[in-house]
Amino acid sequence: MELKLPQELFGNSMVSVIEHIHFDKMENELYLNTFSALKENGYIVADSFNDPLWTMPCKIKANDFHLVFDLDIYRDLNVAVKAFITLRRSSGVSAHKCYDEVQLLKIAIRFSNGLKQSNKVKDKLVSMSEPRAYSFSNVLKNFISFFPCEQGEELQRICDTVPFATYGNRDLPHFHDVLVFNDIVNDFFQTKPFEETLKYMPIMFWWLITNILPQRPTELLLMNIDCLELRTDGSMGLKVPRIKNESDSPDRVVQYDSIQIDSKTYQLISFYKVKLIQFGIEDDYLFPRDLYQLFRKRPKRQAFNRMTLYNFDVLLQEFYNEVVEGIYSETNIEKIKPGDTRHFAIINMFLQGFNMLSIARMAGHDVIATQDNYYSHAEHFSQSYVFILAQKMLERKISDTMPEGFIGWRRDTYDRGKIYNHHDTLKMVKVDFGYCMERKEIFPSSCVEDCRVCSKYVFKPAIDKYEEGVEWLQNYASVLNQRMNEVHLIMKEHCRSSLLSNHPASDEISKTNSMKLVKCMDQKAIIDSILMEEDRYD
């Protein structure tokens, strides 16, 4: 097994040296010393290396992972798995991953009769899902390189046949269901008394912050109670946690970035903090364990002083049950998962013209190519946004609650007004297949490029020109749709190209393309709303 070991170079300078390690039960000083160091620093909780149960605390996930080494009939392998996991943890593998690798190795060892029946491993791989089989084969190959065995070459060959796991794009909820959830969140927290909403305040802050900032749920739950700051220039900031991996080390470092927020958000968090104190809840975290436990019928003991991701999952499910379905009677919408909002924020940044490096940096992606997964979502969400906006125009609703963070722009819907009769049209300017509501004294100086995309346009063709007029609208809707697709493609290629992304005018080009996309979306929504009204929307 290849293992990166940090070594001091000059003074405080460190360098990682790759060494090939093989298990030897007669020379276990390396494993014992490494175990002792991990135990001393709190990465492993156990009396000794020989204990059958090790606990690996994880402050990031606010969880303790219990690793059970119970391969009693395969004693040498049991010791080898312990040594393997000890070295893996010391080299920077997370506690959660170490737990998972122990589980997979125990399955492999038991199914293969102590790695002696390679055909059993092959059968097990066939029964697994593609991602799980890939993880299984990777762990087993790594372990075999550490613990050479008689069937090692055959097991290696079998593992090499497992294809790379293709995870595909993450499935996100339908855009309409997201907007329904957003409307409910806005109404619930703005109209209900605080005592009724206190239980769900973490849901509101999750929705408020992570729809704009691409933050992982585990990072959000690490937010400190003193997260607010007043800057010297009078602006207000929010200190948000970022999890950074220390190279070749078991450490996970939490750093804090400061982002600017508006006064409303600042006041909202301040009010929430005061209310926590009034309820007798004081802690270092913005989402303390005691707040969650306050609303449990049977509070359970937890090792950490803040909400865990499991707690948040439970709270979100209760919000759907008690609020979305119970109060607002929305029983058929697709549920949003805690990690979805981070994806919404990334899509939002892409559609606003942020360059790839900025998105990767904000999202905490180590590989820039990771952004590829969001392009198809961005196109789908743009089309869905146009459809929803067209419906709102048709229904003459004012969309003051459209979120700034989601897809990126707060809109005022275009109220196309009442159905105009012949008397009304006598006061209007006659244009193609209808009328213009603009004042005659300033027409056409205020005109846009085409009547079809103007909020002052009234579609009212003569009876014998009706079909021609509908086709005239549909043709331009198709043109705008093509323009949207072209701008999406340009933005996508711009982000992918390192040459374009590093161009001095890269940010300006991205913003220009973003504005073009917004314009096309607005214009198509106007035409689509007319077609919907005429029951000719395709």
N, C-alpha and C positions, 0 to 999 in steps of 0.2 A: 504494500500500500504506500502511495506517495503521501508524505506528510510535510506540511510547511511549518518549520520551526523558526520562531523569531530569535535572532541572535544580535547582540550588541556589536555595532561596527566601530563607531568612534563616539565616545562620550555618551550622549543621549540618542544618537542615531541608531536605528534598528533596521535590520534587513531580514527578509524571510529566506530561509535556505530549505530547499526541497530534499528530503531524505527518503530512501526506500526502506520501509519498516516491515519486518516479518515477525510473526509471533514465535516465541520460543519460551515455553513454560519454565525452562531452567534459568532463563535470564529475564526475570520480570522486574528488575529494578526500575526500568523506564516507566512501566505502567504504574507501579506503586508510588513512585515519586510524583508522577503527573497527577495521580488520584489525590495524593496528599495536598498538592498545590491547589487543585480545584476545590477540595474540601475546605481548606484554610481560607479561601477567598469566597466561600459561600455558594459556589456553583454546583456542588454536590453535597447533599445532606445524608450521611450514613456513618456508622461507627467505624467501619473498615472496608477495605476493598473486597473482603470475603462475604460481606453482607448480601443476602438475596434480594433486598429491597433498597434501591437508591431513590432519593427524591432530588429532582432538579428544579429549583425555583425559577420562575420567569417573571421578572418585574414588568416587562413590556406587555405580556398577555395577562398579567395579574393572575397567574395560575401556577400550581405546583404539579409537575409531571412525575408520576411514580413509575419507575422502571423496575420491573420484576424479572429477576434472572432465576428461572426455575427449570432449567434444562438438566435436572438431576441425573438422568440416565446417560447424558452426554457431558460428563464433567469437564473434559478438555475443551470442548466447544463452548461450554458455559463460561469458563474462564477466558477463553479467547474473545467471546462476544463482549465481556466486561472490559477487556483490554482495548478492544477495537473502539468501543463507545467512549472510553476514557480519552483516547487520543483524538477522536472526532470532536468531542466537546472542547478539548484544549485548543484545537485548531480553528475554532470559530463556528462550528455547527451549532445551531440553536437547540435549546432544550426540547422544544416541540419536535424537531426533526430527529434528534437522538432517540426520543421515545418511539417515534414512528419506525425508525430503523431497527430498534430492538424487536418490535412486533413483527416486522417483515422477516428478520433473520430467524426468529423462533418458528415462524411458519415454514420457512425453507428447510430448517434443520429437522423439524418433526416430520414433515411430509416426505423427506428424502431419507429417513432413517439415519440421521447423522451425516448427511451429505454423501451417502453411499449409493443411493438409487437416483441417478440423474433423470431417469424417465419420469419419475414422480414430480420433479421440479417442472419438467416440460408440461405435464398435464395441468399443474397448478397455474402456470402462466396462461395457458389457453383459456382457463375459466375466469381470468381476471379481466377487468375493463382495460382499455388501452393505456390510459394514464397510470393506473395502478400497476399494471404489468411492467411498464417502463421503469417505474420507481423500484419495484421488486428486483428486476434484473440489474439495475444500477447498483443497488445496495449489495446484492449477492456477488457481483463481479468485484466490487471493491473489497468485500470481506475475503474472497478467495485469494486475492492478491496479497492479503495480509496473513491468511491462514491457509497455506498450501495443503491440499488434500489429494487423495488418490484419484478422485473423480474430477479434480479441478479443471483439467483441460476440456473435458466433455461439458461440464457445467458452464464454463466460459463460452464454449461454442453455442450452447443453447441460449444463453443470455444475449449473445451477439445477434441472434436472429430476431430479437424483439425490436420492432421499429420505433423510431423517435415518436414520442407522444405528440399528436397534433390536437391542441386544445380548441382552436378556432376562436371566433369572436364571442365575447361574453354576451349572453342573452339579456337584454335590458327590457324593462316593462314598456308597454305601449305608451306612446306619448300622451294620448288622451287620459290614460289612467294616472299618469304623473301629474297632469294639470288638475285633475279632480282631487288628488291627494293634496296638492299645493293649496287649492282653494279651501279645503277642510282645515289644514294647518293654520292658514291665515285667519279664518273665521273663528276657530276654536280658541286660539290664544289671544285674539283681540276682543272677543265678546263675552267669554266666560270669566267668572271670578277667579282670582289668583289661587284661592284655596282648592279650586277644582282642577286647575291646570298644573299645580306644583309638581305632582307626580310625574308629569310628562315633559317638564322643562328640558331635560336632556334631549328629547326628540326635537323640540323646537330649535335648540342651538345646533344640533346635528344638521337639520334641514337648512338653517340660516347660513351656517359657516361652510359646510362641505359641499354645497351646491356651487359655491364661488371659488373656494380654495380646494384643490385636489388633495384632500387629506384622508389618510386611512382612518377607519373607525378606532383602531388601537391607539393612534396618535391623538385623536380628539379626546379620548377618555383619559389621557395623561395630562390634560390641561390643568395648570395650577390655579388656585383660587385668586392669586395676585396677577392674573393674566392681563389686566388693563394697565395702560400707561398714558400719561399726559405728556406730550412732547414739548420741547422748548418753543417750537414754532406755533404752538396752539392746537396742533392736530392731535388726534387720538389714535392710539395703537392697540393692537391685540397680540400678545405673545403666544404663538402657536408652536406646539412640540413637533419635532422632526426626529425620527428614529434613524440613526446612522450606525452602520456596522463597522466595528473596528477590524481592520484587516488581520486575518489569521489569529484572532483572539476571541475568547468567549464573551467579551464585552459587547453590549449594545448601548451606545451612547445616545442620550436624548439631548438634542440641541433645540434652541428656541429662536424662531424667526419672528420678526415684528412686522405685522401688516397694518396698513392704515384702515380704520373703520370710521363710519359716520357716527354722529352724535346719538342717533336713535339706538343703534346697536350698543354703544357705550352705556347709555342710560338703562337699557334693558338688562344688560349683564349686571350693572351696579344694583339695580332694584332686586334682581334675583339673589345676589349675594346678601343683601340686607335681610331679605325674607328667610334665607337659610339660618341666619343668626337668630331671628325671631322665633324660629321653630327649634332652636337649641342645637342646630347642626353647625359645628365648626370643624373644619379640616383643612388640609393643605391642598386638596383637589377641588376643582370646580364641580365635579360630579362624584361626591363622596358616597361611600358605601351606606352611610346612615340614611341618606335620602332614599335610596332604593329600599332599604330594610324597613323604612317608615311605613311603607304601603304593602308589606308582606303579612299575611295572616300568621304565618309561622316563620319568623326570621331565622335564617341559617347562619351559622358561623362562617366567616370568610377570613382568609389569611391576609388580605390586603385591604387598605383603607379607602379604596375607590371602587367604582363600578367596573365590572369585568365586561368583556365582549359578550359573554353568555348572559349577564344581567341585562345588557342593552338589547340583545335579541328578544329576551322575554318581555321587556318593556315595550318594544316596538310591536310585538304580537298583541299585547294587551291594548295598545293604542288602536290597532286595527279592530279588535273585538269590541272594545268599549266605546270608542269614539267614532271611527270611520263607519263601522256597521251599526253600533248601538245608537249613537246620537244622530248621525247623518244618513243612515239607512243605505249606504253604498256597500252592497254585498257582492258585487260581481266584477270588481276591479282587480287587476293584477297587482300583487303586493310588491313593494319596493324593499330590497335588501339593504342592510347597512352600508355595504360597499358600493352600491349603485351610484350614490351621489358623487363619489369621487370620479366616476366615469362621466357623469353629467358635466362636471366641472371641466374635465379635459376636453370633452366635445365642445363645450362653450368656448374654451380658450382657442381651440382650433378654428371655430367659426368666426371668432373675433379677430383672427389674423395673427395670433401669437406664433412666433417661429418655433421650430421643433426643439431647439436647445432650451428655450424658456419653458416649454411645456414639460420636457423631460426633467428639468431642474425643479420645477414646482411640484411635479407629481412624484419625485423621488425615484424615477426610473434609472437604473444603471445602464440600460441599453436603449439607445435612441429608437431602434427598430420597433420597440414595444408600441410606439404610437400607431403603427400600421393597423392595429386592431380597431382603432376608433374611426377610421375614415368611412367605412360603410355605415356605421351608426350615425355619423354626422350627416350623411346624405339622407338617410331615412328620417332623422329627426327634423331636418330642414323641411322636407316634404310634408311631414306630419304637422309641423308648426304652421305651414301655409294653410293647410286644411282647417285646422282649429281656428286660426285667425279669420279665415273666410266665413266660417260658421258664426263666429262672434259678430262679424260685420252684419251678416244676414239677420241675426237676432237682435241687432241694435243694442248690444251690451257694451258697456265701457269696461275695458279690461285693466282696471287700476291694480288688480291683484296679480297680474302677470309678473313673475319673479324676475328681478334684475339678473340674478345669477344663472338662471336656466335659459340656455340658448343666447342669453346675453343682453337683450334689449327690452326695456320697458316700453310697451306700446299703448297708444290710445287708439281704440278701434275707430274706424271711419263710419260715422253714422250717416247712412245714405238717405236718411229722412223718410218721410211718409210716401205713400203711393200718390203720385201726382196726377191730377185730372186735367182735362183739356183747358180749363180756365187758368190753372197754374202754369201750364206750359206756354201760354201766350206771353208771359212775362220773362221767359227764358230765351236763350240764344239757341237757334237750331243748328245742330251739328250732325255728324254721321250717325244714323240709326238712333237718334235721340236728341237730348237737350243738355245744355250746360247751365248750371245754376249761378255761374259767376255774374257779377254785375256788368251790365252791358257797357257801362262807361269805361271799364278797364279791360274788357275782353278785346283782343286775345293776348294782351301783353303779359298776363299772368299764366298763360297756358303752359302745360308740361308737354313732353314729347309726343304723347298720344292720348286721345280722349279716353281710351279704354282703361287707362291706369290712373285716372283722375278721380278724386273723391267727390268732385262736383258734377260728375257725369251721371245723367239719368238715361238708362236704356229704355227707349220707348219708340221702336220702329213702326212704320206703317204696316198694316196687316199683310199686304202683299210683299213686304220686304223683311218679314219676321225671320224666316229661315236663313236668309242671306245674312241678317244681322247676327244671329246666333253663331253661324259659321265664322263670321268676322271675329267674334269674341273667342271662339274655340281656337282659331288659328293663332291668335296672339298669345293665348294661354300656352299653346304648344311651343311657341317661340321662346317664351319666358322660361318654360321648363327646360328647354335645351340650353338656354343661357346659364341657368342654375347648375346644370350638370357640367357645363364647360368650366365655370368658375370653381366648382368643387374639384375638378380634375387639376386645374391650374394650381390651386392651393395645396392639393395633395402632392403634386410633383415638386412644388416649391419647397415644401417641408422635407421631402425625401432627399433633395439634391443638396449635398454639402457645399457645392460651388455657389448655388443660389442663396443658401441660408447664410453663408459667410460674406455675401455681397454687402458693401457699405449701405446700400439702399434697401436691404432685405426687409427691415421692419416696415418701412414706408410702403413697399410693394405689397406686403401681407395685409396691411391695413386697408390699402386701396382695393384689393380683391375682396376683403371682408365687406367693405361698404357696397361694392357691386352686388355681392350676394344678398345683403340686406335689402337693397333696392329692388332686386328681382323678386325676392320673397314678398315684399310689400305689394308690388305691382300685381303679381300673380294672385295674391289673396283678394285683391279688389275685383279682378275679373272673375275669379272662381265664385265669389259671393254673388255676383250678378247671375252667373250660370245656375247656381243653387236656387236662387229666387225664381228663375224661369224653369226650374226642374229639368235643366239640361246639362247638369254637371256630370261629367263622365269619370 
